[in-house]
Amino acid sequence: MEWLVAIVTSVVGTLAGKIPELIIDHVRNRRAAEEQALVDQQASVNQVAEERLETSRQSFAREQHERDLLLERYRLRNAHYPLGLVGRLQHKTPNFRPSVLISPVPAGGRLAGNRVPGLVHEALRGVSAFAKFADLHTGSFVSDNGVPRAITGSVGAEEIGALEFPGQPAIILYFERDGDTLSAFAFLNSLFPTVDGSLGFSLRVASFGWDQAPGARHSLPGDGDLPTWQYINLAAAPQPEDRVVAAVIAWFVLACLDSHWQARGVHDADLLGEVLQAAPDTAQTVPTPPEEPPLGEVFGYRLETELGELIHAGYEPEVAAFTDQQVAVIVELEDSQVALIVTADYPATPPLVLVQSGAEGERLDLDESGWSPDRTLLEIVESLR
């Protein structure tokens, strides 16, 4: 990771103060009245659970419909699919950790091929906690006569998200050329809640060029909640150009993962902070972590995503009021019924687990000292099968 630290120091260190706060705007804007009602205790946790369950069901139905259409479209076109076989990566991500998939740089220009993705893989693997919070997919793209296939634009990235990561969070990186400029984009698939309920969205990570003339454009940061760059002049970069591109992309990926886990109420993910703390020229400028979002926002979003995970795993969860301050997520197993009782401060505290098998009932109290917010209701249900 040493080269990544060096590049962060010399090239992107000036953006240390621009580490994103949690993409809280998306969370706040989505059904803002409902979230505020929960914070003000004007709505019960059961009401929130019922609304989020309905949202999860609708998202699943829409996603399945879109995926069926894409599967039909690609049924006779696997030879042109970047991954070779549709569904190649599906079901390879346990516990719904975000997936990271990086396309080769398209042929026909500088930096083409697998060199930049390989350097990004190297940088991400150098972050000690990365494997705990994300799954890195390498060797996923097939080649034709030695030329690797690449993702084609936002449409191609969105299709891969639907076909390979249905209902699962994923960061899909791809590249586009415009003359001598190479731009890196990211499709964020189910990584953050969206105002319009869409399953993901694309944004530009950075644009790179090679301006040799005096007075060429300067490297400029972009505006927004995530670390993006309007333009980086690789001709003036103090490090090898392929490593600069890889460092910027890796930096963006780590920031996305930190924000994703923060939104889910997991606060020990500080992947980008590990890199910046190791950079000597940026250590003093690393900002304090973003403020934790209100409990109501975490609870609403977390419950929606977890209900979606249960639905994608083949269960049919229901919700029911348990007490004024508790809601039960009920899941039917083959020979038993499981009720996971949560409060508005979930996932900070573990659920109470009730198992009913025939006339026999059992209460399972999870050890709060051993509970971690990155555990999920699906994980608990699967352990009881």
N, C-alpha and C positions, 0 to 999 in steps of 0.2 A: 504493500500500500504506500511505500515511500514516495513513488513517483506521483501518485495522486495527491499526497500531502504537498509536495513541491509545487504542483500545478495550481492547487487551491490557493497556495500562498501567493504565487506570482501572477496568476491570471484571473481567478475568481475571488481572491481574497477581499477585494474592494466591495463585494456584495455580501460580506459576512453580516452586515446589519440588515440585510434584506431576507434573511431566513424566514420562510413563511410562517405566519401564525396559522393555526388550524383554519381550514377552509370553512370557517364557521358561517359565512354568508349563505352558503348553499343550505346549511342546516337550518339557519334562522329563517330564511325566506320560504322554506318549504313548510306549508301549513303553519305559518308563524302564529296565528291566533291559537291554534291547538297547543303549540309548545308553550306559549305564554300562559295559557290557561292551566297547564300542568304545573308550571313554576309557581303560579299564584294559588295552587291547590284549589282551583275552581273546577277542575275536571278530575275524575277518578282515574287511577291507573288502569282500571278495567276499560274505560272508554278509550283511552289511548291504545290499549292492547287490541281492542276490537277494530279500531280504525287501521292500525298498522297491519293486522292480519288481512284485512280486506285489500289493502294496498299490495301486500306481498302476493296474494292470490292473483290479483290483476296483472302484476308485473310478470309472474310466472306464466300465465296464460298468453300474454303478449309475446314474451320471449320465446315460448314454445312454438307459437305460430310463425314468428320470424325465422326461427331456426329450421322449421320444416320447409319453408319456402327456399331457404338457402341450400339445404340438403338436396332438394330436388334440382336446383339450378346447377349444383356442382356434381350431381350424380354421374354425369358423363364427362366431367371436366377435371377429374383428379390429376391428369397430366399437367395441368396448368396451375394447380393449387400450390402456393409457396411451400407448404409443409408436406407435399406429396400426397398424403392421404387425409381426407377430411376426418376430424375427430381424433387425430393422432395424440393430442395432449389432453383430451378430456379424461377426467377422473384421475389425473396424476397429481392433483393438489389436495392433500389431506387437510382436514380441519379448516378449510377455506382460508388458508393463508394466501395473501396476494401473490400472483404469478408475475414474473418479469420475463418478457420475450422481446428480443432485440433483432430486428431484421438486418440482413446484410445491406451494405450500401449499394445501390443499383449500379450496374455496369455502365460504362461510357463516360467516366470522368474520374477525377482525382479521389483517392481514398476508397475506390470501389472494392467490394468484396467483404471478407469476414474479419479484416484486421481490426477495425474500430469496435465491432461487437465483442471480439475477443478481449480487447483491452478493457472494455466496460465490465465484462465478466470477471476479469482479474481484479479490477478495483472493488467490485461488490463483494467478492469472496474474501478480500482483505479486511473487511469490516467484521469484527469478531462476532457480533450478535445478528448478523444478516440472516443466517439460516434459520434462526428462531422466528423471524417475522416475515419471511418471504421465501418463495421457491423460484429459483433461477433455472430457466429452461434453455439448455444449450444443445447444439447439434440438431436443432429442430428443422432447419431448412434444407431442402434437397437441392442438388446442382444438376445442370444440364451441360454436359461436355466440359466440366470443370468450372462453369459459371454459376454461382449460387443464385437461386431465385430470391426475389425480394418482395416485400409488401408494396402494393401499388396504391398509394394515397390513403385518404381517410376512409374511403369506402372499403378498400381491402382490409384495413385494420379493424374496422367495425365488424366486417364479416368474420374475420378470424376470432374476434371476441365472442361473437354469437355461437360459432361452431366449436370452438375449443374450450371456452370458459363460460358456459351458460350459468348465469347466476353467481359467478365467482369473481372476486376482485382481481383485476389484472392490469398491468402497465405494459402496453404494447408500443414499442419504439419503432419508428420507420423514418425513411429519408426521402426527400424530393429535391430535384435539381431545377434551377432556374438560371440558365446561362452558366456563368462561372460560380454561382452561389449554391452552396449545399445547405439545406435546411433540415433540421431534425425535428420531428413531431412525436407527440405521445397521444395514444388513444387510451383514456382512463376508463376501463370497463368495470362498471359496478364498484368503483373504488370509493366514490363519494356520493352522497344523496344529491339529486338534482331537482331544481324547481319544477321542471315540466315532467318529471317522472321518467325521463329517458334513461336507457341502460348505460350510457357512457357519453363521453364527449372528447373531441380532439383539441389540442392546443400546441402551438409552436414552442419548442424548447429553446432553440437558438438557430440563427443563420450564420454561416461561415463563408468567408471569402478570402481572396488573395490579392489585396490591393498593394501594388508595389510602388505606385507613384507617391511623391512627397505630398503631404496633406491629405492622405487617404482617410477614409472614415475611421473613426475611433470605435473601440469596442464599447458598446453601450448596453446597460441592463434594460430589460423591459419593465413594464408596469404590471402589477397583479399580485396575487397571493402566493404564487409559486416562483422559484428562482428561474427566470427565463432571460434570454438575451436577444435584443433586437439584431445585433450584428457583432461578430468577432472577426477581426482581421488577423488571419492566421499568418500572414506574411510578417507581421510585427510581433508575433507571440514568442516569448523567450524559451518555449519548450517545443519539442517535436509536434507537428501539427496533428498527427493522429492521436497522440496522447492528450492534447488539449481538447479535442472533440470528445474523446472518451471521458475525460474528467468532468466536463460540463454535463454530459448525459448522466454519468453516475451520480453527480451531485444532485441533479433533478430527481432521479429515482429515489434516492435516500430521503429527500425532503418529502416526497409524496408518501412514502411509507410511514414516516414519522407522523404526518398529518392524518393519514388513514387510521392508524392505531389510536391516536389521540381522540378522534371522533368516536371510536368504539369504547372509550373509557379505559384504554390501556396506556399507562403513563410512563412505563419504563423503556419504551422504544425511543432511543436517542441516537439513531444511526449516523445521521449527518453530524451531530455534535461530536461523535467519536473522531471523525475525520478532521473537523475544524480544530478540535482541542489539540490534535497532534501537529497542526500547522503552526510553527513558531510565530509567524507574523500576524496570525489571526486570533491567537489564543486570547488576547486581551480584548478583542472586539466581538467575541461570540455573545450574542444577546441572551438574556434570560429566556427560559422556555416559555412558550405561549401560555396564557392563562387557561386554566381548565374551564371548559364550557359548563353551563349550569346543568345540574343533575337531570332536569327534565329533557334537555336536548339530547344528552347521552342516552338516557333511557329509551326515548322514542325511537331514535335511529338504531340503537343497538337491538331493540326488540324486533323492529322491522327486518333487519338483516338476518337475525337469528331465525325468525319464522320462515324467511325465505330459504335459509339453509335447510331447515327441516323439510320444507316442501320439495326442494330439489333432491333431497335424499330419499324421497318416496313416501314420506309420512304425510298425514293429514291433520295437522295440529288444530286444536280448538282453544279458545280462551274463555275463561269464566271468572267472575268475581269470587274472591276468596274471603277477603275482608275489605273494609273501606280503603285500606292502604296496601292491599296485596291482590295480585291477580295470579290465576293458575293457567299455565300453558299445559294442555292435556294432550297426550300422545298415546295412541293405541298400539300396543305390541301384539305379538301373536297370541300370547296367553296371559297378558296382564295389561294394566292401564297405569300410565305414569303421569303424575301431576307435578310440574315444576313450579313452585310458588316463589314469585319474585316481587320485590318492592321497587319503588321509584329510584332507589339508589343502586339498583343492579346496573353494571356488573361489579361495583365496588365490593359488594357483599355477595356471598354465594346463595343460590336458591335453596329452599327447603324442598326435599324430594320425597314424595309420597308414592308408594307402589301398591296397587291393588291387584291381587290375583285370586279370583273367585271370592270366597268369603274371608280370605286372609289379607290383612293390610300391614304395611310396614312403613315406618318413617325413617328416612336416611338424613341425618344431619351432617352436612359436609363440614369438615374442619376449616373454620375461617382463617386460622393461621396458615394453613396450607393452600388456601384458595388463591388463584391468580386470575385477574380479569381477562386474560387471553383465552381462558377455557370457555367452552360454549355449551349451550343446552343440547345441541346435537351430540357432542362428545359424551355428555352424561347419559343421554338416551341410548346411544350405541353401546355403552358399557353395561347396560342393563338387559341387553338382548340375550 
